[in-house]
């Protein structure tokens, strides 16, 4: 049997949080700094240090995931707008038909 110890740290930042990044040229490391106010205006600071190569992987994944999210949201918005336009066109088409029938009578 193999036993491993794990530790989880979950941090949720608000939209008002501050974030900063610093790349250390001398040690090829990157610092990510986050600061946010919690309940009772308690200041929370989180600092994450990682190797530059891991930061590059994280940056690539962030760019890719955010671009995919933005594309998905744009497609959903375009689909909703198209459905709304079709609905309006169908309603106007019915009104036009009713208007034509009234003038024919």
Biopython code that builds the backbone (N, CA, C, O; Angstrom):
import numpy as np
from Bio.PDB.StructureBuilder import StructureBuilder

atoms = [
    (1, "UNK", "N", (0.844, -1.166, 0.000)),
    (1, "UNK", "CA", (0.000, 0.000, 0.000)),
    (1, "UNK", "C", (0.892, 1.232, 0.000)),
    (1, "UNK", "O", (1.886, 1.305, 0.721)),
    (2, "UNK", "N", (0.508, 2.194, -0.827)),
    (2, "UNK", "CA", (1.237, 3.447, -0.876)),
    (2, "UNK", "C", (0.346, 4.545, -0.323)),
    (2, "UNK", "O", (-0.803, 4.697, -0.738)),
    (3, "UNK", "N", (0.879, 5.297, 0.603)),
    (3, "UNK", "CA", (0.123, 6.386, 1.220)),
    (3, "UNK", "C", (0.786, 7.699, 0.826)),
    (3, "UNK", "O", (1.996, 7.880, 0.962)),
    (4, "UNK", "N", (-0.051, 8.608, 0.332)),
    (4, "UNK", "CA", (0.458, 9.916, -0.046)),
    (4, "UNK", "C", (-0.259, 10.981, 0.754)),
    (4, "UNK", "O", (-1.451, 10.871, 1.043)),
    (5, "UNK", "N", (0.469, 11.991, 1.100)),
    (5, "UNK", "CA", (-0.119, 13.127, 1.788)),
    (5, "UNK", "C", (-0.374, 14.209, 0.745)),
    (5, "UNK", "O", (0.512, 14.548, -0.039)),
    (6, "UNK", "N", (-1.571, 14.737, 0.742)),
    (6, "UNK", "CA", (-1.887, 15.826, -0.175)),
    (6, "UNK", "C", (-2.391, 17.025, 0.617)),
    (6, "UNK", "O", (-2.934, 16.896, 1.714)),
    (7, "UNK", "N", (-2.194, 18.171, 0.030)),
    (7, "UNK", "CA", (-2.676, 19.399, 0.650)),
    (7, "UNK", "C", (-3.324, 20.244, -0.437)),
    (7, "UNK", "O", (-2.726, 20.479, -1.487)),
    (8, "UNK", "N", (-4.528, 20.694, -0.189)),
    (8, "UNK", "CA", (-5.244, 21.532, -1.135)),
    (8, "UNK", "C", (-5.400, 22.937, -0.567)),
    (8, "UNK", "O", (-5.670, 23.123, 0.620)),
    (9, "UNK", "N", (-5.226, 23.907, -1.435)),
    (9, "UNK", "CA", (-5.457, 25.293, -1.065)),
    (9, "UNK", "C", (-6.336, 25.888, -2.161)),
    (9, "UNK", "O", (-5.909, 26.021, -3.308)),
    (10, "UNK", "N", (-7.544, 26.236, -1.806)),
    (10, "UNK", "CA", (-8.484, 26.827, -2.758)),
    (10, "UNK", "C", (-8.647, 28.299, -2.428)),
    (10, "UNK", "O", (-8.967, 28.663, -1.297)),
    (11, "UNK", "N", (-8.424, 29.136, -3.422)),
    (11, "UNK", "CA", (-8.520, 30.580, -3.244)),
    (11, "UNK", "C", (-9.494, 31.108, -4.287)),
    (11, "UNK", "O", (-9.340, 30.843, -5.479)),
    (12, "UNK", "N", (-10.496, 31.853, -3.837)),
    (12, "UNK", "CA", (-11.437, 32.502, -4.745)),
    (12, "UNK", "C", (-11.261, 34.001, -4.605)),
    (12, "UNK", "O", (-11.433, 34.566, -3.525)),
    (13, "UNK", "N", (-10.916, 34.634, -5.716)),
    (13, "UNK", "CA", (-10.694, 36.074, -5.703)),
    (13, "UNK", "C", (-11.940, 36.785, -6.203)),
    (13, "UNK", "O", (-12.683, 36.256, -7.030)),
    (14, "UNK", "N", (-12.159, 37.981, -5.697)),
    (14, "UNK", "CA", (-13.282, 38.790, -6.167)),
    (14, "UNK", "C", (-12.854, 39.572, -7.416)),
    (14, "UNK", "O", (-11.683, 39.569, -7.794)),
    (15, "UNK", "N", (-13.820, 40.235, -8.041)),
    (15, "UNK", "CA", (-13.507, 41.066, -9.209)),
    (15, "UNK", "C", (-12.659, 42.271, -8.813)),
    (15, "UNK", "O", (-12.044, 42.898, -9.676)),
    (16, "UNK", "N", (-12.617, 42.599, -7.542)),
    (16, "UNK", "CA", (-11.852, 43.750, -7.060)),
    (16, "UNK", "C", (-10.424, 43.391, -6.666)),
    (16, "UNK", "O", (-9.680, 44.251, -6.195)),
    (17, "UNK", "N", (-10.036, 42.141, -6.850)),
    (17, "UNK", "CA", (-8.706, 41.693, -6.452)),
    (17, "UNK", "C", (-7.637, 42.340, -7.329)),
    (17, "UNK", "O", (-7.903, 42.755, -8.457)),
    (18, "UNK", "N", (-6.449, 42.416, -6.794)),
    (18, "UNK", "CA", (-5.285, 42.888, -7.543)),
    (18, "UNK", "C", (-4.397, 41.700, -7.861)),
    (18, "UNK", "O", (-4.261, 40.779, -7.055)),
    (19, "UNK", "N", (-3.796, 41.727, -9.036)),
    (19, "UNK", "CA", (-2.898, 40.649, -9.434)),
    (19, "UNK", "C", (-1.648, 41.255, -10.048)),
    (19, "UNK", "O", (-1.697, 42.302, -10.693)),
    (20, "UNK", "N", (-0.549, 40.591, -9.839)),
    (20, "UNK", "CA", (0.706, 41.046, -10.413)),
    (20, "UNK", "C", (1.586, 39.870, -10.783)),
    (20, "UNK", "O", (1.481, 38.789, -10.205)),
    (21, "UNK", "N", (2.454, 40.098, -11.755)),
    (21, "UNK", "CA", (3.381, 39.063, -12.204)),
    (21, "UNK", "C", (4.770, 39.681, -12.287)),
    (21, "UNK", "O", (4.935, 40.806, -12.759)),
    (22, "UNK", "N", (5.754, 38.938, -11.828)),
    (22, "UNK", "CA", (7.138, 39.393, -11.930)),
    (22, "UNK", "C", (7.996, 38.231, -12.396)),
    (22, "UNK", "O", (7.986, 37.162, -11.786)),
    (23, "UNK", "N", (8.741, 38.439, -13.478)),
    (23, "UNK", "CA", (9.636, 37.406, -14.005)),
    (23, "UNK", "C", (11.053, 37.717, -13.536)),
    (23, "UNK", "O", (11.586, 38.795, -13.800)),
    (24, "UNK", "N", (11.650, 36.765, -12.843)),
    (24, "UNK", "CA", (13.026, 36.912, -12.361)),
    (24, "UNK", "C", (13.970, 36.383, -13.431)),
    (24, "UNK", "O", (13.989, 35.185, -13.713)),
    (25, "UNK", "N", (14.738, 37.262, -14.016)),
    (25, "UNK", "CA", (15.682, 36.849, -15.046)),
    (25, "UNK", "C", (16.820, 36.011, -14.506)),
    (25, "UNK", "O", (17.308, 35.105, -15.182)),
    (26, "UNK", "N", (17.239, 36.307, -13.298)),
    (26, "UNK", "CA", (18.395, 35.632, -12.731)),
    (26, "UNK", "C", (18.107, 34.198, -12.305)),
    (26, "UNK", "O", (19.014, 33.365, -12.310)),
    (27, "UNK", "N", (16.877, 33.893, -11.941)),
    (27, "UNK", "CA", (16.591, 32.546, -11.456)),
    (27, "UNK", "C", (15.611, 31.787, -12.317)),
    (27, "UNK", "O", (15.222, 30.666, -11.991)),
    (28, "UNK", "N", (15.204, 32.407, -13.437)),
    (28, "UNK", "CA", (14.205, 31.818, -14.319)),
    (28, "UNK", "C", (12.994, 31.313, -13.535)),
    (28, "UNK", "O", (12.537, 30.183, -13.703)),
    (29, "UNK", "N", (12.496, 32.199, -12.674)),
    (29, "UNK", "CA", (11.271, 31.921, -11.939)),
    (29, "UNK", "C", (10.294, 33.064, -12.169)),
    (29, "UNK", "O", (10.673, 34.159, -12.585)),
    (30, "UNK", "N", (9.045, 32.783, -11.892)),
    (30, "UNK", "CA", (7.982, 33.769, -12.050)),
    (30, "UNK", "C", (7.196, 33.834, -10.754)),
    (30, "UNK", "O", (6.875, 32.805, -10.160)),
    (31, "UNK", "N", (6.887, 35.056, -10.315)),
    (31, "UNK", "CA", (6.053, 35.262, -9.130)),
    (31, "UNK", "C", (4.682, 35.746, -9.589)),
    (31, "UNK", "O", (4.580, 36.664, -10.403)),
    (32, "UNK", "N", (3.647, 35.133, -9.071)),
    (32, "UNK", "CA", (2.277, 35.606, -9.245)),
    (32, "UNK", "C", (1.816, 36.093, -7.879)),
    (32, "UNK", "O", (1.830, 35.336, -6.909)),
    (33, "UNK", "N", (1.412, 37.342, -7.804)),
    (33, "UNK", "CA", (0.959, 37.918, -6.541)),
    (33, "UNK", "C", (-0.500, 38.330, -6.666)),
    (33, "UNK", "O", (-0.891, 38.992, -7.628)),
    (34, "UNK", "N", (-1.298, 37.932, -5.686)),
    (34, "UNK", "CA", (-2.711, 38.274, -5.659)),
    (34, "UNK", "C", (-3.036, 38.880, -4.305)),
    (34, "UNK", "O", (-2.532, 38.424, -3.278)),
    (35, "UNK", "N", (-3.880, 39.910, -4.302)),
    (35, "UNK", "CA", (-4.321, 40.544, -3.060)),
    (35, "UNK", "C", (-5.810, 40.826, -3.179)),
    (35, "UNK", "O", (-6.290, 41.273, -4.220)),
    (36, "UNK", "N", (-6.528, 40.559, -2.103)),
    (36, "UNK", "CA", (-7.975, 40.777, -2.105)),
    (36, "UNK", "C", (-8.425, 41.028, -0.673)),
    (36, "UNK", "O", (-7.781, 40.594, 0.282)),
    (37, "UNK", "N", (-9.538, 41.732, -0.542)),
    (37, "UNK", "CA", (-10.133, 41.959, 0.778)),
    (37, "UNK", "C", (-11.185, 40.894, 1.038)),
    (37, "UNK", "O", (-11.997, 40.584, 0.167)),
    (38, "UNK", "N", (-11.163, 40.341, 2.232)),
    (38, "UNK", "CA", (-12.137, 39.342, 2.618)),
    (38, "UNK", "C", (-13.162, 39.925, 3.571)),
    (38, "UNK", "O", (-13.337, 41.140, 3.652)),
    (39, "UNK", "N", (-13.822, 39.057, 4.278)),
    (39, "UNK", "CA", (-14.840, 39.462, 5.245)),
    (39, "UNK", "C", (-14.197, 40.346, 6.311)),
    (39, "UNK", "O", (-13.125, 40.032, 6.828)),
    (40, "UNK", "N", (-14.859, 41.443, 6.631)),
    (40, "UNK", "CA", (-14.336, 42.347, 7.644)),
    (40, "UNK", "C", (-13.115, 43.117, 7.174)),
    (40, "UNK", "O", (-12.300, 43.549, 7.989)),
    (41, "UNK", "N", (-12.984, 43.291, 5.867)),
    (41, "UNK", "CA", (-11.850, 44.002, 5.275)),
    (41, "UNK", "C", (-10.498, 43.390, 5.643)),
    (41, "UNK", "O", (-9.498, 44.101, 5.750)),
    (42, "UNK", "N", (-10.473, 42.084, 5.835)),
    (42, "UNK", "CA", (-9.230, 41.375, 6.106)),
    (42, "UNK", "C", (-8.485, 41.195, 4.793)),
    (42, "UNK", "O", (-9.023, 40.612, 3.852)),
    (43, "UNK", "N", (-7.257, 41.688, 4.717)),
    (43, "UNK", "CA", (-6.448, 41.611, 3.500)),
    (43, "UNK", "C", (-5.887, 40.198, 3.345)),
    (43, "UNK", "O", (-5.270, 39.663, 4.266)),
    (44, "UNK", "N", (-6.106, 39.602, 2.179)),
    (44, "UNK", "CA", (-5.550, 38.282, 1.858)),
    (44, "UNK", "C", (-4.516, 38.463, 0.762)),
    (44, "UNK", "O", (-4.803, 39.067, -0.271)),
    (45, "UNK", "N", (-3.323, 37.950, 0.977)),
    (45, "UNK", "CA", (-2.259, 37.996, -0.011)),
    (45, "UNK", "C", (-1.811, 36.579, -0.316)),
    (45, "UNK", "O", (-1.567, 35.778, 0.586)),
    (46, "UNK", "N", (-1.707, 36.283, -1.611)),
    (46, "UNK", "CA", (-1.242, 34.967, -2.040)),
    (46, "UNK", "C", (-0.098, 35.197, -3.014)),
    (46, "UNK", "O", (-0.222, 35.973, -3.962)),
    (47, "UNK", "N", (1.014, 34.518, -2.774)),
    (47, "UNK", "CA", (2.158, 34.598, -3.671)),
    (47, "UNK", "C", (2.489, 33.188, -4.139)),
    (47, "UNK", "O", (2.665, 32.270, -3.337)),
    (48, "UNK", "N", (2.569, 33.041, -5.450)),
    (48, "UNK", "CA", (2.897, 31.742, -6.044)),
    (48, "UNK", "C", (4.177, 31.920, -6.845)),
    (48, "UNK", "O", (4.262, 32.802, -7.699)),
    (49, "UNK", "N", (5.161, 31.092, -6.574)),
    (49, "UNK", "CA", (6.427, 31.113, -7.308)),
    (49, "UNK", "C", (6.514, 29.820, -8.101)),
    (49, "UNK", "O", (6.232, 28.739, -7.584)),
    (50, "UNK", "N", (6.912, 29.943, -9.377)),
    (50, "UNK", "CA", (7.034, 28.738, -10.204)),
    (50, "UNK", "C", (8.159, 28.918, -11.212)),
    (50, "UNK", "O", (8.567, 30.040, -11.511)),
    (51, "UNK", "N", (8.657, 27.797, -11.732)),
    (51, "UNK", "CA", (9.683, 27.877, -12.777)),
    (51, "UNK", "C", (9.119, 28.559, -14.031)),
    (51, "UNK", "O", (7.929, 28.452, -14.329)),
    (52, "UNK", "N", (9.983, 29.249, -14.744)),
    (52, "UNK", "CA", (9.586, 29.977, -15.942)),
    (52, "UNK", "C", (8.904, 29.055, -16.961)),
    (52, "UNK", "O", (7.919, 29.453, -17.581)),
    (53, "UNK", "N", (9.403, 27.858, -17.137)),
    (53, "UNK", "CA", (8.810, 26.934, -18.109)),
    (53, "UNK", "C", (7.373, 26.580, -17.730)),
    (53, "UNK", "O", (6.514, 26.497, -18.607)),
    (54, "UNK", "N", (7.098, 26.375, -16.468)),
    (54, "UNK", "CA", (5.728, 26.097, -16.026)),
    (54, "UNK", "C", (4.834, 27.313, -16.244)),
    (54, "UNK", "O", (3.670, 27.169, -16.619)),
    (55, "UNK", "N", (5.367, 28.503, -16.013)),
    (55, "UNK", "CA", (4.600, 29.734, -16.247)),
    (55, "UNK", "C", (4.261, 29.872, -17.726)),
    (55, "UNK", "O", (3.170, 30.324, -18.072)),
    (56, "UNK", "N", (5.193, 29.485, -18.606)),
    (56, "UNK", "CA", (4.910, 29.523, -20.050)),
    (56, "UNK", "C", (3.767, 28.571, -20.399)),
    (56, "UNK", "O", (2.882, 28.926, -21.177)),
    (57, "UNK", "N", (3.780, 27.396, -19.842)),
    (57, "UNK", "CA", (2.711, 26.424, -20.091)),
    (57, "UNK", "C", (1.381, 26.978, -19.591)),
    (57, "UNK", "O", (0.363, 26.879, -20.277)),
    (58, "UNK", "N", (1.392, 27.562, -18.395)),
    (58, "UNK", "CA", (0.187, 28.163, -17.828)),
    (58, "UNK", "C", (-0.320, 29.302, -18.712)),
    (58, "UNK", "O", (-1.522, 29.402, -18.960)),
    (59, "UNK", "N", (0.574, 30.153, -19.186)),
    (59, "UNK", "CA", (0.184, 31.274, -20.043)),
    (59, "UNK", "C", (-0.439, 30.775, -21.344)),
    (59, "UNK", "O", (-1.462, 31.303, -21.780)),
    (60, "UNK", "N", (0.163, 29.769, -21.964)),
    (60, "UNK", "CA", (-0.392, 29.202, -23.198)),
    (60, "UNK", "C", (-1.783, 28.632, -22.965)),
    (60, "UNK", "O", (-2.687, 28.828, -23.776)),
    (61, "UNK", "N", (-1.948, 27.926, -21.852)),
    (61, "UNK", "CA", (-3.248, 27.334, -21.543)),
    (61, "UNK", "C", (-4.293, 28.411, -21.248)),
    (61, "UNK", "O", (-5.443, 28.291, -21.669)),
    (62, "UNK", "N", (-3.900, 29.450, -20.533)),
    (62, "UNK", "CA", (-4.822, 30.560, -20.264)),
    (62, "UNK", "C", (-5.294, 31.213, -21.560)),
    (62, "UNK", "O", (-6.490, 31.437, -21.743)),
    (63, "UNK", "N", (-4.365, 31.516, -22.456)),
    (63, "UNK", "CA", (-4.714, 32.157, -23.723)),
    (63, "UNK", "C", (-5.652, 31.253, -24.525)),
    (63, "UNK", "O", (-6.657, 31.718, -25.062)),
    (64, "UNK", "N", (-5.328, 29.986, -24.603)),
    (64, "UNK", "CA", (-6.140, 29.033, -25.367)),
    (64, "UNK", "C", (-7.536, 28.882, -24.763)),
    (64, "UNK", "O", (-8.533, 28.943, -25.482)),
    (65, "UNK", "N", (-7.610, 28.688, -23.464)),
    (65, "UNK", "CA", (-8.901, 28.483, -22.806)),
    (65, "UNK", "C", (-9.782, 29.732, -22.865)),
    (65, "UNK", "O", (-10.989, 29.628, -23.082)),
    (66, "UNK", "N", (-9.192, 30.900, -22.676)),
    (66, "UNK", "CA", (-9.976, 32.136, -22.722)),
    (66, "UNK", "C", (-10.452, 32.401, -24.151)),
    (66, "UNK", "O", (-11.583, 32.849, -24.344)),
    (67, "UNK", "N", (-9.620, 32.135, -25.149)),
    (67, "UNK", "CA", (-10.036, 32.310, -26.548)),
    (67, "UNK", "C", (-11.182, 31.361, -26.879)),
    (67, "UNK", "O", (-12.130, 31.758, -27.556)),
    (68, "UNK", "N", (-11.113, 30.110, -26.414)),
    (68, "UNK", "CA", (-12.194, 29.147, -26.661)),
    (68, "UNK", "C", (-13.478, 29.592, -25.963)),
    (68, "UNK", "O", (-14.566, 29.466, -26.525)),
    (69, "UNK", "N", (-13.356, 30.105, -24.753)),
    (69, "UNK", "CA", (-14.519, 30.608, -24.022)),
    (69, "UNK", "C", (-15.149, 31.783, -24.768)),
    (69, "UNK", "O", (-16.365, 31.822, -24.957)),
    (70, "UNK", "N", (-14.320, 32.742, -25.192)),
    (70, "UNK", "CA", (-14.824, 33.911, -25.917)),
    (70, "UNK", "C", (-15.521, 33.497, -27.212)),
    (70, "UNK", "O", (-16.570, 34.043, -27.554)),
    (71, "UNK", "N", (-14.946, 32.544, -27.928)),
    (71, "UNK", "CA", (-15.552, 32.059, -29.176)),
    (71, "UNK", "C", (-16.899, 31.417, -28.891)),
    (71, "UNK", "O", (-17.868, 31.657, -29.612)),
    (72, "UNK", "N", (-16.967, 30.604, -27.847)),
    (72, "UNK", "CA", (-18.224, 29.940, -27.464)),
    (72, "UNK", "C", (-19.293, 30.969, -27.099)),
    (72, "UNK", "O", (-20.448, 30.840, -27.506)),
    (73, "UNK", "N", (-18.909, 31.976, -26.341)),
    (73, "UNK", "CA", (-19.869, 33.012, -25.945)),
    (73, "UNK", "C", (-20.355, 33.809, -27.158)),
    (73, "UNK", "O", (-21.534, 34.152, -27.245)),
    (74, "UNK", "N", (-19.451, 34.101, -28.089)),
    (74, "UNK", "CA", (-19.831, 34.833, -29.299)),
    (74, "UNK", "C", (-20.791, 34.002, -30.148)),
    (74, "UNK", "O", (-21.742, 34.537, -30.717)),
    (75, "UNK", "N", (-20.542, 32.688, -30.233)),
    (75, "UNK", "CA", (-21.435, 31.813, -30.998)),
    (75, "UNK", "C", (-22.816, 31.749, -30.360)),
    (75, "UNK", "O", (-23.830, 31.786, -31.058)),
    (76, "UNK", "N", (-22.856, 31.652, -29.037)),
    (76, "UNK", "CA", (-24.145, 31.624, -28.335)),
    (76, "UNK", "C", (-24.906, 32.926, -28.550)),
    (76, "UNK", "O", (-26.118, 32.913, -28.766)),
    (77, "UNK", "N", (-24.198, 34.047, -28.491)),
    (77, "UNK", "CA", (-24.829, 35.351, -28.683)),
    (77, "UNK", "C", (-25.358, 35.475, -30.108)),
    (77, "UNK", "O", (-26.476, 35.945, -30.318)),
    (78, "UNK", "N", (-24.559, 35.054, -31.087)),
    (78, "UNK", "CA", (-24.986, 35.125, -32.490)),
    (78, "UNK", "C", (-26.197, 34.227, -32.730)),
    (78, "UNK", "O", (-27.113, 34.600, -33.464)),
    (79, "UNK", "N", (-26.203, 33.059, -32.119)),
    (79, "UNK", "CA", (-27.327, 32.132, -32.254)),
    (79, "UNK", "C", (-28.590, 32.728, -31.649)),
    (79, "UNK", "O", (-29.664, 32.639, -32.245)),
    (80, "UNK", "N", (-28.474, 33.326, -30.489)),
    (80, "UNK", "CA", (-29.632, 33.939, -29.831)),
    (80, "UNK", "C", (-30.149, 35.120, -30.663)),
    (80, "UNK", "O", (-31.359, 35.296, -30.809)),
    (81, "UNK", "N", (-29.236, 35.920, -31.202)),
    (81, "UNK", "CA", (-29.647, 37.052, -32.037)),
    (81, "UNK", "C", (-30.328, 36.574, -33.316)),
    (81, "UNK", "O", (-31.304, 37.179, -33.761)),
    (82, "UNK", "N", (-29.818, 35.487, -33.913)),
    (82, "UNK", "CA", (-30.428, 34.940, -35.130)),
    (82, "UNK", "C", (-31.828, 34.413, -34.839)),
    (82, "UNK", "O", (-32.752, 34.621, -35.625)),
    (83, "UNK", "N", (-31.981, 33.725, -33.698)),
    (83, "UNK", "CA", (-33.299, 33.216, -33.315)),
    (83, "UNK", "C", (-34.276, 34.371, -33.091)),
    (83, "UNK", "O", (-35.437, 34.295, -33.493)),
    (84, "UNK", "N", (-33.804, 35.433, -32.450)),
    (84, "UNK", "CA", (-34.659, 36.597, -32.211)),
    (84, "UNK", "C", (-35.050, 37.257, -33.537)),
    (84, "UNK", "O", (-36.195, 37.671, -33.720)),
    (85, "UNK", "N", (-34.090, 37.351, -34.454)),
    (85, "UNK", "CA", (-34.376, 37.943, -35.768)),
    (85, "UNK", "C", (-35.388, 37.098, -36.536)),
    (85, "UNK", "O", (-36.284, 37.634, -37.188)),
    (86, "UNK", "N", (-35.240, 35.765, -36.457)),
    (86, "UNK", "CA", (-36.199, 34.872, -37.117)),
    (86, "UNK", "C", (-37.587, 35.032, -36.515)),
    (86, "UNK", "O", (-38.585, 35.033, -37.236)),
    (87, "UNK", "N", (-37.651, 35.165, -35.205)),
    (87, "UNK", "CA", (-38.932, 35.336, -34.518)),
    (87, "UNK", "C", (-39.597, 36.637, -34.960)),
    (87, "UNK", "O", (-40.791, 36.661, -35.256)),
    (88, "UNK", "N", (-38.822, 37.714, -35.002)),
    (88, "UNK", "CA", (-39.354, 39.008, -35.418)),
    (88, "UNK", "C", (-39.797, 38.950, -36.875)),
    (88, "UNK", "O", (-40.857, 39.466, -37.228)),
    (89, "UNK", "N", (-38.984, 38.321, -37.716)),
    (89, "UNK", "CA", (-39.327, 38.209, -39.133)),
    (89, "UNK", "C", (-40.606, 37.399, -39.311)),
    (89, "UNK", "O", (-41.449, 37.751, -40.136)),
    (90, "UNK", "N", (-40.758, 36.329, -38.553)),
    (90, "UNK", "CA", (-41.956, 35.500, -38.642)),
    (90, "UNK", "C", (-43.176, 36.298, -38.186)),
    (90, "UNK", "O", (-44.239, 36.227, -38.804)),
    (91, "UNK", "N", (-43.018, 37.055, -37.107)),
    (91, "UNK", "CA", (-44.134, 37.876, -36.620)),
    (91, "UNK", "C", (-44.491, 38.957, -37.638)),
    (91, "UNK", "O", (-45.670, 39.210, -37.882)),
    (92, "UNK", "N", (-43.505, 39.582, -38.219)),
    (92, "UNK", "CA", (-43.755, 40.619, -39.222)),
    (92, "UNK", "C", (-44.352, 40.015, -40.484)),
    (92, "UNK", "O", (-45.189, 40.637, -41.138)),
    (93, "UNK", "N", (-43.926, 38.816, -40.824)),
    (93, "UNK", "CA", (-44.489, 38.127, -41.984)),
    (93, "UNK", "C", (-45.955, 37.851, -41.795)),
    (93, "UNK", "O", (-46.736, 38.010, -42.734)),
    (94, "UNK", "N", (-46.357, 37.438, -40.601)),
    (94, "UNK", "CA", (-47.762, 37.176, -40.296)),
    (94, "UNK", "C", (-48.541, 38.481, -40.360)),
    (94, "UNK", "O", (-49.653, 38.515, -40.887)),
    (95, "UNK", "N", (-47.968, 39.551, -39.829)),
    (95, "UNK", "CA", (-48.639, 40.850, -39.867)),
    (95, "UNK", "C", (-48.790, 41.329, -41.311)),
    (95, "UNK", "O", (-49.822, 41.892, -41.677)),
    (96, "UNK", "N", (-47.757, 41.106, -42.131)),
    (96, "UNK", "CA", (-47.834, 41.504, -43.534)),
    (96, "UNK", "C", (-48.937, 40.730, -44.249)),
    (96, "UNK", "O", (-49.681, 41.293, -45.052)),
    (97, "UNK", "N", (-49.038, 39.435, -43.952)),
    (97, "UNK", "CA", (-50.094, 38.628, -44.584)),
    (97, "UNK", "C", (-51.457, 39.115, -44.150)),
    (97, "UNK", "O", (-52.367, 39.226, -44.972)),
    (98, "UNK", "N", (-51.612, 39.407, -42.870)),
    (98, "UNK", "CA", (-52.898, 39.914, -42.386)),
    (98, "UNK", "C", (-53.211, 41.256, -43.019)),
    (98, "UNK", "O", (-54.359, 41.531, -43.368)),
    (99, "UNK", "N", (-52.199, 42.090, -43.169)),
    (99, "UNK", "CA", (-52.392, 43.395, -43.780)),
    (99, "UNK", "C", (-52.805, 43.251, -45.242)),
    (99, "UNK", "O", (-53.667, 43.995, -45.710)),
    (100, "UNK", "N", (-52.213, 42.317, -45.965)),
    (100, "UNK", "CA", (-52.563, 42.087, -47.361)),
    (100, "UNK", "C", (-53.981, 41.592, -47.485)),
    (100, "UNK", "O", (-54.700, 42.011, -48.391)),
    (101, "UNK", "N", (-54.408, 40.704, -46.589)),
    (101, "UNK", "CA", (-55.764, 40.156, -46.635)),
    (101, "UNK", "C", (-56.794, 41.238, -46.370)),
    (101, "UNK", "O", (-57.868, 41.236, -46.971)),
    (102, "UNK", "N", (-56.473, 42.173, -45.464)),
    (102, "UNK", "CA", (-57.405, 43.248, -45.139)),
    (102, "UNK", "C", (-57.583, 44.185, -46.332)),
    (102, "UNK", "O", (-58.682, 44.683, -46.577)),
    (103, "UNK", "N", (-56.492, 44.423, -47.079)),
    (103, "UNK", "CA", (-56.597, 45.328, -48.239)),
    (103, "UNK", "C", (-57.301, 44.641, -49.403)),
    (103, "UNK", "O", (-57.898, 45.314, -50.244)),
    (104, "UNK", "N", (-57.240, 43.296, -49.466)),
    (104, "UNK", "CA", (-57.905, 42.559, -50.521)),
    (104, "UNK", "C", (-59.413, 42.551, -50.301)),
    (104, "UNK", "O", (-60.179, 42.473, -51.262)),
    (105, "UNK", "N", (-59.843, 42.631, -49.054)),
    (105, "UNK", "CA", (-61.267, 42.510, -48.735)),
    (105, "UNK", "C", (-62.070, 43.685, -49.113)),
    (105, "UNK", "O", (-63.282, 43.700, -48.895)),
]
sb = StructureBuilder()
sb.init_structure("model")
sb.init_model(0)
sb.init_chain("A")
sb.init_seg("    ")
for serial, (resi, resn, name, xyz) in enumerate(atoms, 1):
    if name == "N":
        sb.init_residue(resn, " ", resi, " ")
    sb.init_atom(name, np.array(xyz, "f"), 0.0, 1.0, " ", f" {name:<3s}", serial, name[0])
structure = sb.get_structure()
